[in-house]
Amino acid sequence: MQKITILIHCEDQKGIIASVTNYIASIDGNITYLDQHVDADENVFFMRLECEFSKTTWNLDAIKSHFQTNLATPFKMTWNMFPQDEKPKMALFISKYDHCLYDILGRFSAGELPLEIPLIISNHEDLKPVAERFNIPFFHVPFTKDTKEAGEKAQFELLKKFDIDFIVLARYMQIITPKMIQLYQNRIINIHHSFLPAFPGAKPYHSAFKRGVKIIGATSHYVTEELDEGPIIEQDITRVSHSHSIEDFIMKGRDLERMVLARAIKLHAERKTIVYNNKTVVFS
């Protein structure tokens, strides 16, 4: 069977669901999953479908062509179609923090993440042994104010060579260049060690500690040129109290970072997110 996932958004209007489902049935397709959402304020319709077709009847190119002609054009849809048997290729960008890296590679090795990791790129060599332990190619690409242009060029070459679909910043401590963001729009995922938008900056746990907060959090979002302002994919919190030290805050925060980033990666890899107006629709 040819199994595909379809993501759709367009102006909300009558007959979208009926037209899509009837069309899939008309070409001998079977819908195995459907979820939809309407943003009433923006008057925008969102839908995610999983379908299967007989390989002897249709191939993906034919389905895309027919879908564009019969549905996307009449409804003025923005849409994507993905074969479910093709796993997206993810590049990991890292620096010196290892907690998210270990968590991602552990989940990947256990088969929990439906993706491929062709390479790891780092601006330091400290975590090269971790990559080697998991048998993933590691590339050291220095990236400073003085080497930014050369670093960006080297990153582009590696991403193109390994045919990368999306990037994950697993506590990568460098600002992503506008050119990279444009090339991978809504395909660069970051983990922020705070419950955005509260306590932004380099030391959120110290700021939270001084304020005597009762919860701390972590946020995973798509990267935009506005620092830490991109569409949010996943967030979580944990409770703290006056009895906890800054070290406790950091430990609890790192646990959250691991979980939140892993969830965001899985959602993106499973094609369960649609970005619209700097917000993210996340399907279950």
N, C-alpha and C positions, 0 to 999 in steps of 0.2 A: 504493500500500500504506500502511496505517496501521502505523507502526513505534513501538513503545513499549519503555521500560525499566521493569522491576519490581524493587523492593528489598523484601526480606522478612526479618523476624526474629521468632522465637517460641521457646517451649520445644521442645527437641529431642524428637522422637517419631517412631515408625515411619510410613513411608509419605508423608512430606511431598513429597519429590522426585517420586515416582511420581504422587501425586495432582495436583501442579501441572502436570507435563508432560502427563499424560493429559487434564487439563482443557483446557489450551491446544489440544491436538490435537482435542478434541471440539468446539471452536467454530471449527474450521478455521484455527487459528493455526499459525505455524511458528516454532520456537525457533531463533534464529541464534547465541545465546551463552548459556551457563549456567556459573556458578561458585558454589560453596557452601563454607561453613566451619562447623565445630561447635566451640564453646568448651566443652570437656569439664568444666572446673572449674565453670562457671556453668550448664551444661546448656542452652545456648542455640544455636539453629540460625540461620544467616545464609545468604541466597541472593540472587544478582543474575541476572536474566534479560533478554535482549533478544529481542523477539518481533515478528512482523509479521502483519497481518491484512488481508484484502480490505476496502477501504473500503466496498464495496457491501454487505458483510455486517454489519460492526460499526462503531460509533463509540466514542470513548474513554469516554463516560459509560455506555454500555451495558456495556462490558467491565468497568469499575470496579464497577458494580452487581452483575453476575453473579459477579465475583471475590469480592466481600465475602460474598455469600450462600453460594456453593458452597465457598469455601476459607478465607477469612480468619476467618469466624465459627467454623466447626468446629475449626480449628487454633489459634484465639485469636492470630492474627497481628497484628503491627504492620507496616504496609506502605505503600509509596508507588508510584505509577505515573506515568510521565512520557512525554509524546510526544517522540520523538527529533527531530522537525523544529522544535520550539520551543526556542530558545536561552535560557538563564537570563540575567536582567539583573543585572549586577554594578555596584555603586557603589564607587568608589575613594576612600578617606579618606587624605589625605596632609598632611605638614607642610612641612619644608624639605629633607629628604633626597630626592635625585632618582634614585638608582641603580635602585631597584626600579620606580619609576614608568616610567622610560625602557624598562626591560626588558619590563614588562608591555605597554606601548603598542606597542612594537616587535613583540612576538610577536602581539599582537592584529591589528596592521596586516598582518602576514604571513599571517594566517589560521590561526595555530597554536592559538588558544584558541576553543573552541566556545561563545561567549557574546556578549552585547552589553554595551557600556559607555555607558549613557545620560548619566552625569555624573561629575564629580570634585568632591569636597568637601574644602576645606582650611581650617585655622585660621590660615593665613598666605596672602599673595598672591604669594609669591616664585616659585612654579612655575606661575602662570597662563599664561605664554608657552608652556610645554610643552604644556598642554592645548589651547591655541589652535593650536599647530603640528599637532596630531593631530585637530583639528576636533571636540573633545569639550567640551560645556558645562562651565564651571568656576564654582563657587560658593564665595565666601569666607564662612565662618561662624566668627566669633570664638568661642573656647571657652577661657575662663579660669575661675578660681574665682569671680569676680564675675559672669561672663556665662554660667555653665554652664546655668542654667535656660532662658534665651533661646536659647542655642546648641543645646541638645537639642531644643527645640521647632522651630527652623528646620530641623534635620537631619531630624526626623520628617516635616515637611511636604514636604521635597524627596524623601525616599525614597518617600512615598506618591504624590506627583505623578508620579514616573517609574516607579512600579510595580516597585520593586527586589526581586529575589529573594534576593540575598546581598551581603554587604559584605566588602571586602578592605582591611585596614589596611596600606598600603604605607609602612611606617615613619611611621605617624601617632603623634605624640608626646603623646597625651592618653589618659587612662584612660576607657574606654567606660562609660557610666552603666548601672546595673542595669536600668533600664527598657528601654534599647536592647538589652541582652543578652537580656532576657526576650522581647522582641518578635521578635528574630532569633536564637532559640536554635539553636545548632549551624549558624548561617549567617553568622557573622562569623569571618573568617580573619585571623590575625595572623602576622607573621614576627618571630621572636625571634633576636637576634644572638648566640646562644650555643647550645651543644648541651645542652639542658635535660636534667636539672635542675642540671647543674654551672654554677657561676659566674653565678648570676642577678644582676640589678641593672643599674645604669646604665653600668658600665664593665667588661664581661666580658672584653674583650681585655687590659685592664690587669691584671685579676686572673689571667688565664691566663698572661700574660707573667711575672708575679712568681712563679708556681708552676712555671715551666719546663715547661709542657705540651708534648707532642709531637703532639697533634692539636687542632684547633679545629673548631667546627661551627656549624650554624644549624638552627633548628627552626621549622616552621610548624604552628600548632595552632588549634583553634577556641577562641574567647574565652569564658571563664566569669567569674563574679564573683571567683573566686580568681585573683589576678594570675599570669599565666604558668603556670597549672596545668591548662589546658584539654586536651581530647583531642588527641593528636598525630596529624597527618596525614602529615607528611614530614620527614625529617631527612637531613643529609649532613655529611661531615667532610672535612678536608684536613690533610695532615701539615705540621708546622713543626719548626724546630730552634733551637738556641741562636744560630744565625747570623742569624735573622730579627729585625727590629726591631718595635716596636709598630706602626709604619706598615705594615710588611709584613703583620702580623696583621690590621689593619683592611682592607687591600686584599683579602687572601684571603677574609676574612670577608664582605665585600660581594659578592664573586663567588658565594659559597655562598648568601647571602641571596637573590640574584636567582634562582638555579636552584631552590632549595628552595621559594620562594614560587610560582614559575611552575608547578612540578609539583603543588603542593597545589591551586592554582586549577584546573588542568586536571582533576585527579581529582574535585574537587567538581562542576565544570561537567558532567562526563561521568557524574555520578550513580554514582560508584564508591566512595563512603564511607558507612558506617553507624556511628553513634555509639551506644555501649552502655556504661553504667557507667563513664563518663569515659575510655573507650578507643575507638579507632577501628578498625573492620575496613575494610581497603582492598583492593578487588578489582583484579586485574591487567587 
